[in-house]
């Protein structure tokens, strides 16, 4: 048993429940997990299929680790790259091609075909328009240094499709199917010869990333339908977008169907309340994932948060108005902060009340007061100190990486404000 297969077994047994870091840590190791299929464990996985026309990659890895992924593949496979399939256009999946393209050019070999869904072209165009914004939100989401820059080089697909496509590489046939889910340009692939399904980020060993608060719309109901379609094919190997493979028909079916059920439950419970006229505020504090799936190792909310998924269902079907009339054309937060501070007896009193609430465990409420305090008086060091304390506490108590990233960024912002004034 190789290291990747061993990791797959340990993951299924629950060794990493609630600890996605061990599960997702890129080793850049390779292992043949099915006949003719080499699996590369990166942060986002790369799969290399052998064919008599050359290699076919399903996903290409991240742009920051493109050289390492290339070297790892080339240590075990020297055949020319015939084609690469993007499961979607995120920077950890579709930006690892440059070393392969440079190699082909240097050798005078044909340029590999690049295949993706037609919506991927629009995604790359959008990334070009929002390069600075994407750098900011990824710095915040992943708590990475501010010098991080969004990529400028984009290798657009030269072959696109709409609903379905069969990619032929010699005698190898790979069936590509479109399904909106985490993205609107998502492709999942089926290799019928060896009963392997490549899910992309429709399955990633944590609860589905269907609610990311800083990213574009997700589609949880269509996502669930795609998982059920995959399960109907009776695959024996599941290659996820992140984390180790799943081996064995029974395990693959369980993982796909239960992930679909998890999504379907949040969608149906949210829609039921929307149809009854409930406001978003009530729905957010009522809808929870299915209790009987809470301990599944592949459904832990350590990246996204189920509450964020509920918000995304509301946004998908109901737009951005949340049902609270004052939120339709709200007053500036600074004006609200000053008025609340006046009622509280001043900014210092408001900040102190925020601290008291935080110490009593009422961190959600405390955060509102702390934000109002610093909006009322942006130069008030005491208010910033309290705000930093509260958001540090919120980050420490949060399971989801997305929550931790935003809360840590808020705390860092206030700490830097105090330090800057002290200088």
Secondary structure, 3 states (H helix, E strand, C coil): CCHHHHHHHHHHCCCCCCCHHHHHCCCCCEEEEECCEEEECCCCCEEEEEECCEEEEECCECHHHHHHHHHHHHHHCCCCEEEEECCCCCCCCECCCHHHHHHHHHHCCCCCEEEEECHHHHHHHHHHHCHHHHHHHHHHHHCCCCCCCCCCCCCCCCEEECCEEEEEECCEEEEEEECCCCCCCCEEEEECCCCEEEEECCCCCCCCCCCCCCCCCCCHHHHHHHHHHHHHCCCCEEEECCCCCEECHHHHHHHHHHHHHHHHHHHHHHHHHHHCCCCHHHHHCCCCCCHHHCCCCCCCCCCCCHHHHHHHHHHHHHCCCCCCHHHCCCCCHHHHHHHHHHHHCCHHHHHHHHHHHHHCCCHHHHHHHHHHHHHHCCCCHHHHHHHHHHHHHHHHHCCCHHHHHHHHHHHHHHHHHHHHHHC
